[in-house]
Amino acid sequence: MEIVIDWSLIKTEEQFYDVLLSQVGAPEWHGHNLDALADSLITGSINSIEPPYKLMSVNSSVNLGKLKSFQIKVLSIFTEAAIEPNREIEFCVK
């Protein structure tokens, strides 16, 4: 399964969470913050879709303006999730 984040379509942090959380089957109560994101991807057992899957960050070099620092933090969480033992998450940036 592939989970795709197309940064060219994301204009706000809220849009990012809407795009990602819908793809992983996050529960309605899932937080829209970086700590909750890390918990669900790195720790697991929160979303209805669990690994193995591939996280794809596309158009990552698009000019995001004020969202750039947020994107860097998100990509760091994706990287950490990919190296977490037994999570079976592949991460790639395009």
N, C-alpha and C positions, 0 to 999 in steps of 0.2 A: 504494500500500500504506500502511496506517496501523499504527503501533506505538503502543499505548496503555499508559500508566502510570496506573493508578487508585490514587492515594495513600490512599484510604479502605480499601484492602485490604492495605496494606503496613505491617507492624508492626516489621520489622527491616531493616537494611541488606542482609542476606543474601536476604531475600524480594525486595527491589528487584532485586538482580542476577539472581535466578532468573527473575523476570518479564521483565525487559528482555532478558537474554541469550538466553533461549529464543526470543523474538520476532525477534531479528536473526540467529539461527542462529550464535551464537558457538561457537567450538571449545571442547572440554572444558578446554583449558589456559588459557582466557581468565581473566585475573586478576579478582578481586572487590575492586577498589579504584578510586579516582577516576582515577589515572594511566592505568590500563588502559582504563577507560571512555573517557577523552579520546582515547587512541590509536586505539581502534577506531571511534569516531564521527567524529572530526575528521580523522585521518590516513587511515583506511580500509584496505582490502585485508586485513582480518582475518576478518570475519564472512561467512557464506555469503549473507546478504541485504545488498546494498549499495544506496545511493540510486539513483534517487529514491524517497523515502518521506516520510511525514509523521509526526513525533513528536508525540503528544498527551499532555499532562499534565493529567489530569482530577482533580477534587476536590483541587486543589492547596492550597486554603485550609483543609482539614480540620486539626484540631488533632493535630499529629504529636508533640508533646512533645519528647523528646530527639532525634528524627529531623529536626527542623526545620532545623538547621544543615546536616545532610547533604543534605536536599532542596534547600536554597538552592545548594549546591555543584553538585549534579546539574543543576539548572535552568540554572546558569551554563554548564556544559559543553554542554547542549542548545542554548543560545543561540549559543555559539561555533561549534558544528557547523553551525548554520543560516546563519551569515554567512560561513562558509569558502567561498571561491571554488571552483566546480566540484564541490561535494559534493551539491547538489540535495536538501538536507534542509529541509523546512518544519517549523517548530516552533510549536505553539500551546498556550496554557494556558487551561484551563476550570475 
